[in-house]
Amino acid sequence: MMFNNMKIGMRLGSGFGVVVILLIIVAILAISRLAQQNDMLNLVVNDRYSKMAIVTGIKQETTVIAIGLRNMMLTDSRDDMKKQEGAILESKNKIAESVDKLQKIIILPKGKELLQRAMDNRIKYVDGYKSLISIINEGKKDEARVYLTNVLRPILAAYQASLNTLYDFQNELVQTALKEAAESYNMARNVMLALVGIALAMAAGIGFWVTRSITKPLNIAVNVSNRLAEGDLTTKIEVTSKDETGQLLAAMQNMVGKLSQVVTDVRSASDSLSSASEEVSATAQSMSQATSEQAASVEETSASIEQMSASINQNTENAKVTDGMASKAAKEATEGGESVQQTVSAMKEIAKKISIIDDIAYQTNLLALNAAIEAARAGEHGKGFAVVAAEVRKLAERSQVAAQEIGELASSSVGMAEKAGKLLDEMVPSISKTSDLVQEISAASEEQSAGVSQINTAMSQLSQITQQNASASEELAATAEDMSGQADQLQQTMGFFKVEANGAGSQQRQATANRVAASNNIQAARPAKAKAKAAMHALAGIPNEAEFARF
């Protein structure tokens, strides 16, 4: 567990460090063994072999002395004898130098003993060949030959034997050193091979362990990445270490959790968006239908108001005509005293005019009644118009009553021509009164015409606004349908991801279905409400537009 929590850099450093330490140990051992080999080679070459070479040189110089002694015995020339004696002396000096070297470099007791034995034999040999040279110089060749054979040759043999013994001893030391060097080489080779094998095995084991500890989490990360690429967000990552790979897996686990949460939120938002778009679409369609119905009602109302405006204008013209007739009747009433016949004729004419006024008053009464009905249908917007209609109705009733009274007076005036002057005097104020009433009717009609014009303008504006609302409702419905399509596409896109199931999505979809059903119920209730309103109008006996036009 401790190694799993170790950082990758520390892990690699530790592995390479162990390998480097093993390599250092191998290098140190190799250098140590090479130093031993070098020491042994130096011992053989510079010590053992050099001693053998010196002993060999002594043996060679001893042979030169023996040859010189033989040559002195064989020659009769004094010059040759001097020459051979000089050569013998030169060899003797070389041997002395070699002996001095051997005494300095031979350190083993046995070697010193053998060297001392050889030197003792050398002294005997030197004394012997000196005696031989003296005998030769005296010319005693036969005696010298006997001396050489019987005395000096055994001494030389002993001397040479001691030198051979010393040489063999040094040769034995050389062979021993070579054998030890070979054994040291074999041991160093075996140890180095063993250490190299151990280092390679440990390097392979450490490399496998480090590689395994890195590649295994990376393979897990690759597997998780492939599953994420397939949209699977339900994968679970087990983090068993705290190194860089463990931190990578932990970060990927956090990433998977965050992605799962984001996808879940996006799905929920797309469900909400889809439900909201469906609800907006249903509301927009319902609004569009209601706006269309309202636009139709506004158009019908506008047509009715235009008809009412025409009737009011006609009423105004009639009132003006009635006003002129009333003025004329007043003028004729003032002149009625000239002639009874003229008075009778005038009264008949007045009776005719009064009947017209009565008819106009009756029509005005009906018009005021229809205006009151239309004001009632207009609701809050028709309150002012209803007040004006009530006043017009009152004036019409008063005009009708006055017209009836004038008619009765006109009828009775025919039989009372004698009292025409008196009656005319009484009729002048009534006619003036009638003229005033007609003027009031005319003024009221003009006011009604202005009010209806304003209502017509307002209805035109209302119709325009209603049409704009209908267009906006249709655009809103189209936008809602587009938004619903995009929400469905978003849901299909989010369906690529696989997340753990929970209850939030089903609750959201159930709430969406409830809202859509409620919107559909509201939309279905609006036509029923319109039909119920039409039925109530029919039961109340409200006249329709055809009846108003016929009137």
C-alpha positions as CSV (number, residue, x, y, z in Angstrom):
1,M,0.0,0.0,0.0
2,M,2.9,2.3,0.8
3,F,4.4,1.7,-2.7
4,N,1.0,2.4,-4.3
5,N,0.9,5.8,-2.6
6,M,4.4,6.6,-3.7
7,K,4.7,9.2,-6.5
8,I,5.6,8.0,-9.9
9,G,8.7,10.1,-10.0
10,M,9.8,8.7,-6.6
11,R,8.9,5.2,-7.8
12,L,11.0,5.5,-10.9
13,G,13.8,7.2,-9.0
14,S,13.8,4.4,-6.4
15,G,13.9,1.7,-9.2
16,F,16.6,3.4,-11.1
17,G,18.4,4.2,-7.8
18,V,18.5,0.5,-6.9
19,V,19.7,-0.4,-10.4
20,V,22.4,2.4,-10.2
21,I,23.4,1.1,-6.7
22,L,23.8,-2.4,-8.1
23,L,25.8,-1.1,-11.0
24,I,28.0,0.9,-8.6
25,I,28.6,-2.2,-6.5
26,V,29.4,-4.1,-9.7
27,A,31.7,-1.3,-10.8
28,I,33.4,-1.1,-7.4
29,L,33.9,-4.9,-7.3
30,A,35.2,-4.8,-10.9
31,I,37.6,-2.0,-10.1
32,S,38.7,-3.8,-6.9
33,R,39.3,-7.1,-8.8
34,L,41.0,-5.2,-11.6
35,A,43.3,-3.5,-9.1
36,Q,44.1,-6.9,-7.6
37,Q,44.8,-8.2,-11.1
38,N,47.0,-5.2,-11.8
39,D,48.9,-5.7,-8.5
40,M,49.4,-9.4,-9.3
41,L,50.6,-8.5,-12.8
42,N,52.9,-5.9,-11.4
43,L,54.2,-8.5,-8.9
44,V,54.8,-11.0,-11.7
45,V,56.2,-8.6,-14.2
46,N,58.1,-6.1,-12.1
47,D,59.1,-8.4,-9.2
48,R,59.0,-12.1,-9.9
49,Y,59.8,-12.0,-13.5
50,S,62.5,-9.3,-13.1
51,K,64.2,-11.5,-10.4
52,M,64.1,-14.4,-12.8
53,A,65.5,-12.2,-15.5
54,I,68.3,-11.1,-13.2
55,V,69.1,-14.7,-12.2
56,T,69.1,-15.6,-15.9
57,G,71.5,-12.7,-16.6
58,I,73.8,-14.0,-13.8
59,K,73.7,-17.4,-15.3
60,Q,74.5,-16.0,-18.7
61,E,77.4,-14.0,-17.4
62,T,78.6,-17.0,-15.5
63,T,78.6,-18.9,-18.8
64,V,80.5,-16.0,-20.4
65,I,83.2,-16.3,-17.7
66,A,83.4,-20.1,-18.2
67,I,83.8,-19.5,-22.0
68,G,86.4,-16.9,-21.4
69,L,88.4,-19.2,-19.1
70,R,88.2,-21.9,-21.7
71,N,89.4,-19.5,-24.4
72,M,92.3,-18.4,-22.2
73,M,93.4,-22.0,-21.9
74,L,93.1,-22.5,-25.6
75,T,95.0,-19.5,-26.8
76,D,98.7,-18.7,-26.7
77,S,98.4,-15.0,-27.5
78,R,98.9,-12.7,-24.6
79,D,96.6,-10.2,-26.3
80,D,93.7,-12.7,-26.5
81,M,94.3,-13.7,-23.0
82,K,94.2,-10.0,-21.9
83,K,91.0,-9.6,-23.9
84,Q,89.3,-12.7,-22.4
85,E,90.4,-11.6,-19.0
86,G,88.8,-8.2,-19.6
87,A,85.6,-9.9,-20.7
88,I,85.7,-12.1,-17.6
89,L,86.2,-9.0,-15.4
90,E,83.3,-7.2,-17.2
91,S,81.0,-10.2,-16.6
92,K,82.1,-10.4,-13.0
93,N,81.1,-6.7,-12.5
94,K,77.7,-7.3,-14.1
95,I,77.1,-10.2,-11.8
96,A,78.1,-8.1,-8.9
97,E,75.5,-5.4,-9.9
98,S,72.8,-8.1,-10.4
99,V,73.6,-9.6,-7.0
100,D,73.2,-6.1,-5.5
101,K,69.8,-5.8,-7.2
102,L,68.7,-9.2,-6.0
103,Q,69.7,-8.4,-2.4
104,K,67.5,-5.3,-2.6
105,I,64.4,-6.8,-4.1
106,I,64.3,-10.3,-2.6
107,I,62.4,-10.1,0.6
108,L,61.2,-13.6,1.2
109,P,63.4,-15.5,3.8
110,K,63.7,-18.5,1.5
111,G,64.7,-16.3,-1.4
112,K,67.3,-14.6,0.7
113,E,68.6,-18.0,1.8
114,L,68.8,-19.3,-1.7
115,L,70.5,-16.0,-2.8
116,Q,73.0,-16.3,0.0
117,R,73.8,-19.8,-0.9
118,A,74.3,-18.8,-4.5
119,M,76.5,-15.9,-3.4
120,D,78.6,-18.2,-1.3
121,N,79.1,-20.6,-4.2
122,R,79.9,-17.5,-6.4
123,I,82.6,-16.4,-4.0
124,K,84.1,-19.9,-4.2
125,Y,83.8,-19.8,-8.0
126,V,85.4,-16.3,-8.2
127,D,88.3,-17.4,-6.0
128,G,88.6,-20.6,-8.1
129,Y,88.6,-18.9,-11.6
130,K,91.1,-16.3,-10.2
131,S,93.4,-19.0,-9.3
132,L,92.9,-20.6,-12.7
133,I,93.7,-17.3,-14.4
134,S,96.9,-17.0,-12.4
135,I,97.9,-20.6,-13.4
136,I,97.1,-19.7,-17.1
137,N,99.1,-16.5,-16.9
138,E,102.1,-18.5,-15.6
139,G,101.8,-20.7,-18.7
140,K,101.0,-23.8,-16.8
141,K,98.3,-25.0,-19.2
142,D,98.3,-28.6,-18.2
143,E,98.1,-27.7,-14.5
144,A,95.3,-25.3,-15.4
145,R,93.4,-27.9,-17.3
146,V,93.7,-30.3,-14.4
147,Y,92.6,-27.5,-12.0
148,L,89.6,-26.6,-14.2
149,T,88.5,-30.2,-14.5
150,N,89.0,-31.3,-11.0
151,V,88.5,-28.2,-8.9
152,L,86.8,-25.4,-10.7
153,R,84.2,-27.4,-12.6
154,P,82.6,-28.9,-9.4
155,I,82.5,-25.4,-7.9
156,L,80.9,-24.0,-11.1
157,A,78.4,-26.9,-11.0
158,A,77.5,-26.1,-7.4
159,Y,77.2,-22.4,-8.3
160,Q,75.0,-23.0,-11.3
161,A,72.9,-25.4,-9.3
162,S,72.3,-22.8,-6.6
163,L,71.4,-20.3,-9.3
164,N,69.0,-22.8,-10.9
165,T,67.5,-23.4,-7.5
166,L,67.0,-19.6,-7.0
167,Y,65.6,-19.4,-10.5
168,D,63.2,-22.3,-9.9
169,F,62.1,-20.7,-6.7
170,Q,61.3,-17.4,-8.4
171,N,59.6,-19.3,-11.2
172,E,57.5,-21.1,-8.7
173,L,56.6,-17.8,-7.2
174,V,55.6,-16.5,-10.7
175,Q,53.5,-19.6,-11.3
176,T,51.8,-19.2,-7.9
177,A,51.1,-15.5,-8.7
178,L,49.7,-16.4,-12.1
179,K,47.5,-19.1,-10.6
180,E,46.3,-16.7,-7.9
181,A,45.6,-14.2,-10.6
182,A,43.6,-16.7,-12.6
183,E,41.6,-17.8,-9.5
184,S,41.0,-14.1,-8.7
185,Y,39.9,-13.5,-12.2
186,N,37.5,-16.5,-12.1
187,M,36.1,-15.4,-8.8
188,A,35.7,-11.8,-9.9
189,R,34.1,-13.0,-13.2
190,N,31.7,-15.2,-11.3
191,V,30.8,-12.5,-8.7
192,M,30.3,-9.9,-11.4
193,L,28.2,-12.2,-13.4
194,A,26.1,-13.0,-10.3
195,L,25.8,-9.3,-9.5
196,V,24.9,-8.5,-13.1
197,G,22.3,-11.2,-13.1
198,I,20.9,-10.0,-9.8
199,A,20.9,-6.4,-11.1
200,L,19.2,-7.5,-14.3
201,A,16.6,-9.5,-12.4
202,M,16.0,-6.7,-10.0
203,A,15.9,-4.1,-12.8
204,A,13.4,-6.4,-14.7
205,G,11.3,-6.8,-11.5
206,I,11.4,-3.2,-10.6
207,G,10.7,-2.2,-14.3
208,F,7.7,-4.7,-14.3
209,W,6.4,-3.4,-11.0
210,V,6.8,0.2,-12.0
211,T,5.3,-0.4,-15.4
212,R,2.5,-2.4,-13.9
213,S,1.7,0.2,-11.3
214,I,1.5,2.8,-14.1
215,T,-0.1,0.9,-16.9
216,K,-2.9,-0.7,-14.8
217,P,-4.5,2.6,-13.7
218,L,-3.9,4.0,-17.2
219,N,-5.7,1.0,-18.7
220,I,-8.6,1.7,-16.3
221,A,-8.5,5.4,-17.3
222,V,-8.6,4.3,-21.0
223,N,-11.5,1.9,-20.4
224,V,-13.4,4.6,-18.5
225,S,-12.7,7.1,-21.4
226,N,-14.0,4.7,-23.9
227,R,-17.1,4.1,-21.9
228,L,-17.5,7.9,-21.6
229,A,-17.1,8.2,-25.3
230,E,-20.0,5.6,-25.6
231,G,-22.1,7.8,-23.3
232,D,-22.0,5.5,-20.3
233,L,-21.9,7.7,-17.2
234,T,-22.7,4.8,-14.8
235,T,-19.2,3.6,-14.5
236,K,-17.5,3.4,-11.1
237,I,-13.8,4.0,-10.6
238,E,-12.0,2.4,-7.7
239,V,-9.1,4.5,-6.5
240,T,-6.5,2.4,-4.7
241,S,-3.5,4.7,-4.7
242,K,-2.6,8.3,-4.0
243,D,0.0,8.7,-6.7
244,E,-0.4,10.6,-10.0
245,T,-2.4,7.8,-11.5
246,G,-4.6,7.6,-8.5
247,Q,-5.1,11.4,-8.7
248,L,-5.9,10.9,-12.4
249,L,-8.6,8.2,-11.6
250,A,-10.0,10.4,-8.7
251,A,-10.2,13.3,-11.1
252,M,-11.9,11.1,-13.7
253,Q,-14.3,9.9,-11.1
254,N,-15.1,13.5,-10.1
255,M,-15.5,14.3,-13.9
256,V,-17.9,11.4,-14.3
257,G,-19.9,12.5,-11.3
258,K,-20.1,16.1,-12.6
259,L,-21.0,15.0,-16.1
260,S,-23.7,12.7,-14.8
261,Q,-25.1,15.5,-12.7
262,V,-24.9,17.9,-15.6
263,V,-26.6,15.4,-18.0
264,T,-29.3,14.8,-15.4
265,D,-29.9,18.5,-14.9
266,V,-29.9,19.0,-18.7
267,R,-32.4,16.2,-19.1
268,S,-34.6,17.7,-16.4
269,A,-34.3,21.1,-18.0
270,S,-35.1,19.7,-21.4
271,D,-38.2,18.0,-19.9
272,S,-39.2,21.2,-18.3
273,L,-38.5,23.1,-21.6
274,S,-40.6,20.6,-23.5
275,S,-43.5,20.8,-21.1
276,A,-43.3,24.6,-21.0
277,S,-43.1,24.8,-24.8
278,E,-46.2,22.5,-25.1
279,E,-48.0,24.5,-22.5
280,V,-47.0,27.8,-24.2
281,S,-48.1,26.3,-27.5
282,A,-51.5,25.2,-26.1
283,T,-51.9,28.6,-24.4
284,A,-50.9,30.4,-27.6
285,Q,-53.4,28.4,-29.7
286,S,-56.1,29.1,-27.1
287,M,-55.2,32.8,-27.1
288,S,-55.2,32.8,-30.9
289,Q,-58.7,31.2,-31.0
290,A,-60.0,33.6,-28.4
291,T,-58.4,36.6,-30.2
292,S,-60.0,35.5,-33.4
293,E,-63.4,35.3,-31.7
294,Q,-62.8,38.7,-30.2
295,A,-61.8,40.1,-33.6
296,A,-65.1,38.8,-35.1
297,S,-67.1,40.3,-32.2
298,V,-65.3,43.6,-32.7
299,E,-66.0,43.6,-36.4
300,E,-69.7,42.9,-35.7
301,T,-69.8,45.6,-33.1
302,S,-68.1,48.0,-35.4
303,A,-70.7,47.3,-38.1
304,S,-73.5,47.8,-35.6
305,I,-72.0,51.1,-34.5
306,E,-71.7,52.2,-38.1
307,Q,-75.4,51.5,-38.6
308,M,-76.2,53.3,-35.4
309,S,-74.1,56.3,-36.6
310,A,-76.1,56.4,-39.8
311,S,-79.4,56.2,-37.9
312,I,-78.3,59.0,-35.6
313,N,-77.2,61.2,-38.5
314,Q,-80.6,60.6,-40.1
315,N,-82.3,61.5,-36.8
316,T,-80.2,64.6,-36.6
317,E,-81.4,65.7,-40.1
318,N,-85.0,64.9,-39.2
319,A,-84.6,67.0,-36.0
320,K,-83.2,69.9,-38.1
321,V,-86.2,69.6,-40.4
322,T,-88.5,69.4,-37.4
323,D,-86.8,72.5,-36.0
324,G,-87.4,74.4,-39.2
325,M,-91.0,73.3,-39.3
326,A,-91.5,74.3,-35.6
327,S,-90.1,77.7,-36.3
328,K,-92.3,78.1,-39.3
329,A,-95.3,77.0,-37.2
330,A,-94.5,79.6,-34.6
331,K,-94.3,82.2,-37.4
332,E,-97.6,81.1,-38.8
333,A,-99.2,81.1,-35.4
334,T,-98.3,84.7,-34.9
335,E,-99.8,85.5,-38.3
336,G,-102.9,83.2,-37.7
337,G,-105.1,86.0,-36.7
338,E,-105.3,87.3,-40.2
339,S,-107.7,84.7,-41.3
340,V,-109.5,81.8,-39.8
341,Q,-109.2,79.9,-43.0
342,Q,-105.6,80.4,-43.0
343,T,-105.6,79.3,-39.3
344,V,-107.5,76.2,-40.2
345,S,-105.2,75.4,-43.0
346,A,-102.2,76.2,-40.8
347,M,-103.5,74.0,-38.0
348,K,-104.1,71.2,-40.5
349,E,-100.6,71.6,-41.7
350,I,-99.4,71.7,-38.1
351,A,-101.4,68.5,-37.4
352,K,-99.6,66.8,-40.3
353,K,-96.2,68.0,-39.1
354,I,-97.0,67.0,-35.5
355,S,-97.8,63.5,-36.8
356,I,-94.4,63.4,-38.4
357,I,-92.8,64.6,-35.1
358,D,-94.8,61.9,-33.3
359,D,-93.4,59.3,-35.8
360,I,-89.9,60.7,-35.4
361,A,-90.3,60.6,-31.6
362,Y,-91.4,57.0,-31.8
363,Q,-88.5,56.1,-34.0
364,T,-86.1,58.0,-31.7
365,N,-87.5,56.1,-28.8
366,L,-86.8,52.8,-30.6
367,L,-83.4,54.0,-31.6
368,A,-82.6,55.0,-28.0
369,L,-83.9,51.6,-26.9
370,N,-81.6,49.8,-29.4
371,A,-78.7,52.1,-28.4
372,A,-79.3,51.1,-24.7
373,I,-79.2,47.5,-25.8
374,E,-76.0,48.0,-27.7
375,A,-74.5,49.9,-24.7
376,A,-75.5,47.0,-22.4
377,R,-73.7,44.6,-24.8
378,A,-70.6,46.9,-24.8
379,G,-70.3,46.5,-21.1
380,E,-68.0,48.9,-19.3
381,H,-67.2,50.8,-22.6
382,G,-70.9,51.5,-23.2
383,K,-71.8,53.1,-19.9
384,G,-71.5,56.7,-21.2
385,F,-73.4,55.8,-24.3
386,A,-76.1,54.2,-22.2
387,V,-76.6,57.4,-20.3
388,V,-76.9,59.4,-23.5
389,A,-79.3,56.8,-24.9
390,A,-81.5,57.1,-21.7
391,E,-81.5,60.9,-22.1
392,V,-82.5,60.6,-25.8
393,R,-85.2,58.1,-24.9
394,K,-86.6,60.6,-22.3
395,L,-86.5,63.4,-24.8
396,A,-88.2,61.2,-27.4
397,E,-91.0,60.3,-24.9
398,R,-91.5,63.9,-24.1
399,S,-91.5,64.8,-27.7
400,Q,-94.0,62.1,-28.4
401,V,-96.3,63.4,-25.6
402,A,-95.9,66.9,-26.8
403,A,-96.6,65.9,-30.3
404,Q,-99.8,64.1,-29.2
405,E,-100.9,67.1,-27.3
406,I,-100.3,69.4,-30.2
407,G,-102.2,67.0,-32.4
408,E,-105.2,67.0,-30.1
409,L,-105.0,70.8,-30.1
410,A,-104.8,70.9,-33.9
411,S,-107.8,68.5,-34.2
412,S,-109.9,70.5,-31.8
413,S,-108.8,73.8,-33.5
414,V,-110.6,72.8,-36.6
415,G,-114.0,73.0,-34.8
416,M,-113.0,76.0,-32.9
417,A,-112.0,78.4,-35.6
418,E,-113.9,81.1,-33.8
419,K,-111.5,80.7,-30.9
420,A,-108.5,80.5,-33.2
421,G,-107.0,83.7,-32.1
422,K,-107.2,82.9,-28.5
423,L,-106.0,79.3,-29.1
424,L,-103.2,80.6,-31.4
425,D,-102.1,82.9,-28.6
426,E,-102.0,79.8,-26.4
427,M,-100.3,77.7,-29.1
428,V,-97.4,80.1,-29.7
429,P,-95.6,79.2,-26.4
430,S,-96.3,75.5,-27.0
431,I,-94.8,75.7,-30.5
432,S,-91.8,77.6,-29.2
433,K,-91.5,74.9,-26.6
434,T,-91.6,72.3,-29.3
435,S,-89.0,74.1,-31.3
436,D,-86.8,74.2,-28.2
437,L,-87.3,70.5,-27.6
438,V,-86.5,69.7,-31.3
439,Q,-83.4,71.8,-31.0
440,E,-82.5,69.9,-27.9
441,I,-83.1,66.6,-29.8
442,S,-80.9,67.9,-32.6
443,A,-78.1,68.8,-30.2
444,A,-78.5,65.5,-28.5
445,S,-78.3,63.7,-31.8
446,E,-75.2,65.6,-32.8
447,E,-73.7,64.6,-29.4
448,Q,-74.7,61.0,-30.0
449,S,-73.1,61.2,-33.5
450,A,-69.9,62.5,-32.0
451,G,-69.9,59.8,-29.3
452,V,-70.6,57.1,-31.8
453,S,-67.8,58.4,-34.0
454,Q,-65.5,58.2,-31.0
455,I,-66.8,54.7,-30.3
456,N,-66.3,53.8,-33.9
457,T,-62.7,55.1,-33.8
458,A,-62.1,53.2,-30.5
459,M,-63.5,50.0,-32.0
460,S,-61.3,50.4,-35.1
461,Q,-58.3,50.7,-32.8
462,L,-59.5,47.7,-30.8
463,S,-60.0,45.7,-34.0
464,Q,-56.4,46.6,-35.1
465,I,-55.0,45.7,-31.7
466,T,-57.1,42.5,-31.7
467,Q,-55.7,41.6,-35.1
468,Q,-52.1,42.3,-33.9
469,N,-52.8,40.1,-30.9
470,A,-54.0,37.3,-33.1
471,S,-50.9,37.6,-35.3
472,A,-48.7,37.7,-32.2
473,S,-50.5,34.6,-30.8
474,E,-49.9,32.8,-34.1
475,E,-46.2,33.7,-34.0
476,L,-46.1,32.7,-30.4
477,A,-47.7,29.3,-31.2
478,A,-45.1,28.8,-34.1
479,T,-42.3,29.8,-31.8
480,A,-43.6,27.4,-29.1
481,E,-43.8,24.6,-31.7
482,D,-40.2,25.3,-32.8
483,M,-39.1,25.4,-29.2
484,S,-40.9,22.1,-28.6
485,G,-39.1,20.6,-31.5
486,Q,-35.7,21.8,-30.3
487,A,-36.6,20.5,-26.8
488,D,-37.3,17.1,-28.3
489,Q,-34.0,17.2,-30.2
490,L,-32.2,18.1,-27.0
491,Q,-33.9,15.2,-25.3
492,Q,-32.8,12.8,-28.1
493,T,-29.3,14.2,-27.8
494,M,-29.2,13.7,-24.0
495,G,-30.6,10.2,-24.5
496,F,-27.2,9.3,-25.8
497,F,-25.9,9.5,-22.2
498,K,-26.6,6.7,-19.8
499,V,-26.9,7.8,-16.2
500,E,-28.2,6.2,-13.0
501,A,-32.0,6.2,-12.8
502,N,-33.7,8.4,-10.1
503,G,-37.2,9.6,-9.4
504,A,-36.7,13.2,-10.4
505,G,-37.2,12.7,-14.1
506,S,-40.5,10.8,-13.7
507,Q,-41.9,13.4,-11.3
508,Q,-40.9,16.1,-13.8
509,R,-42.6,14.4,-16.7
510,Q,-45.8,13.8,-14.6
511,A,-45.9,17.5,-13.7
512,T,-45.5,18.3,-17.4
513,A,-48.4,16.0,-18.3
514,N,-50.6,17.6,-15.6
515,R,-49.8,21.1,-16.9
516,V,-50.5,20.2,-20.5
517,A,-53.8,18.5,-19.6
518,A,-54.9,21.6,-17.6
519,S,-54.0,23.8,-20.5
520,N,-56.1,21.6,-22.9
521,N,-59.0,21.8,-20.4
522,I,-58.9,25.6,-20.4
523,Q,-58.7,25.7,-24.2
524,A,-61.7,23.3,-24.5
525,A,-63.7,25.3,-21.9
526,R,-63.5,28.6,-23.9
527,P,-65.7,27.5,-26.9
528,A,-68.2,26.2,-24.4
529,K,-68.1,29.5,-22.5
530,A,-68.8,31.4,-25.8
531,K,-71.7,29.1,-26.6
532,A,-73.2,29.6,-23.1
533,K,-72.9,33.4,-23.5
534,A,-74.7,33.2,-26.9
535,A,-77.5,31.1,-25.3
536,M,-77.9,33.7,-22.5
537,H,-78.3,36.5,-25.0
538,A,-80.9,34.5,-26.9
539,L,-82.9,33.8,-23.7
540,A,-82.7,37.5,-22.7
541,G,-84.4,38.4,-26.0
542,I,-81.6,40.7,-27.2
543,P,-82.2,41.7,-30.8
544,N,-79.6,40.6,-33.3
545,E,-77.9,42.7,-36.0
546,A,-80.4,41.7,-38.7
547,E,-83.3,43.0,-36.7
548,F,-81.5,46.3,-36.1
549,A,-80.8,46.7,-39.8
550,R,-84.4,46.0,-40.6
551,F,-85.4,48.7,-38.2
